[in-house]
């Protein structure tokens, strides 16, 4: 929508009961020389609600995808209870009960293919414990969780990896420590598969006049990009071969619609969001991996205020999480700002007002960032304004409270929470630079003045930002 450079511009988590499979690669224990094939976690947090069966997706040692980030946080914080099965191509081990990080205490259980005491069993135990995951003490089920590590680097700094003076990169998605995608103006899409040591940036054929503002990737091969603009300028493209070929899977035919962001829950299910048309938000859903996009019934979405929409500033105006939970943030109504929430993969939505104001067309929520399905932050404001522009929720977006004002001169374009840090650490970017909070958004320090529009951080040692002419990775001393 209008403002911030023209128009700017994703899980029902319940109680802990018992199902998802997460593929683990490259995590062999010392001396074993084996790769874990699958880490399967049986916990209702990861249940495939539609099919009532385990979900399987790629995830590496640092759990970088959306599902993995949630699991990583729960394991680190001692909030996981259920059943953990570590699969190997030759067998598996299992632990049923509470897990924690830090020191061995409980015992892994016998499983069919792996007898306790056998060489394979010992190697599998070594593999999983090499990640610092151990069974909790059976006689101490309520032992306090391991303290999360502080992000205690002397300073947060960026190391530029790619420069292109003609580019403006706006969308960014880090799949894992090595694979990262960016998207920007002039139909540009970039990808690295070596952590940023080298970048390939190319123009999608036939899209050189489009502004890509969001990208969502599943691997080094699979990604979607969204272009913004009124009418047919709003499009979605998909690649399944690392960007060698791109297929247009959606083109907006409504001259009044203007799409801002998109996100996916898994490879099959995702949604895209447009500013309101005739008092109704235009939300699209896919359930077949992007082949078809269908509009959500406007009766299942709260009515829009006059002029209400979002900002395609960084691809972070929408977020998704496991179990079908998702959010989008709005503004520009001259009335208030709101966060909309779904718990059924985008079929229906509710809305909650936030303390961030919206008194002008270029004022409102610009970015959302969630640690899990309950705790998250919304950013926004108006350029060169000291009003409230960071608010926090601890109940999944049902309510919001003020945590900071005037961050980055009042407007944040992109944001990311840093999984696995106490506080937790938050990173915010805008044309004014980069600001970091290590206490969950209460206090902020400006650490860089380079113009960045978008940011994605996997863990303290792996994070990227992109903006006008640059792509950078966090530099860790």
Secondary structure, DSSP 8 states (H G I E B T S, - for coil): -BSSSSB-------S----EEEE--S---TTT---EEEEEEE-GGG-BTTTTB-EEEE--TT--SHHHHHHHHHHHTT--EEEEEEEETTEEEEEEEEEEESS--S--B-BTTB-TTSHHHHHHHHHHHTTTEEE--TT-TT------B----S--EEEEEEEEEEEEEEEEEE-SSS-EEEEEGGGEEEEESSTTSS-EEEE-TT-TT-EEEEEEESSSS-EEEEEESBGGG-EEEEESSTTSS-EEEEE---TT-BEEEEEESSSS-EEEEEEEETTEEEEEEESSTTS--EE--GGGS----TT-B---SSS-SEEEEGGGEEEEE-B-SSS-EEEEEESSTTSS-EEEEESS---STT-EEEEEEESSSS-EEEEEE-TT--SEEEEEESSTTS--EEEEE-GGGG---EEEEETTBSS-EEEEEETTEEEEESSTTSS-EEEE-S-EEEEEEEETTEEEEEEEEEEEEEE--
